Amino acid sequence: MELLQTSIGSQVLVELKGRKKIKGKLRGFDQHLNLILEDAEEISVDPETNEQTVVQVDTVIVRGDNVILVSPPPK
């Protein structure tokens, strides 16, 4: 949780169930790994063609049950 705390205000990559990813600025989180992201992009990959689709979203709340991985920004 300390790593997430230091990542607030920075861009993170969140991998979700269903082969989706969301990249955005981390604004907050809780003990259940519910995340609030701003200026986010939802990245989907078509399993047949491996084609990426990027959808711009403003602010999104990600439920912690769906989170597989949170990648902090590089140092």
HELIX and SHEET records of a PDB file:
HELIX    1   1 GLU A    2  SER A    7  1                                   6    
HELIX    2   2 GLY A   64  ASN A   66  5                                   3    
SHEET    1   A 5 GLN A  52  VAL A  62  0                                        
SHEET    2   A 5 LEU A  35  VAL A  45 -1                                        
SHEET    3   A 5 LYS A  20  PHE A  29 -1                                        
SHEET    4   A 5 GLN A  11  LEU A  16 -1                                        
SHEET    5   A 5 VAL A  67  SER A  71 -1                                        
END                                                                             
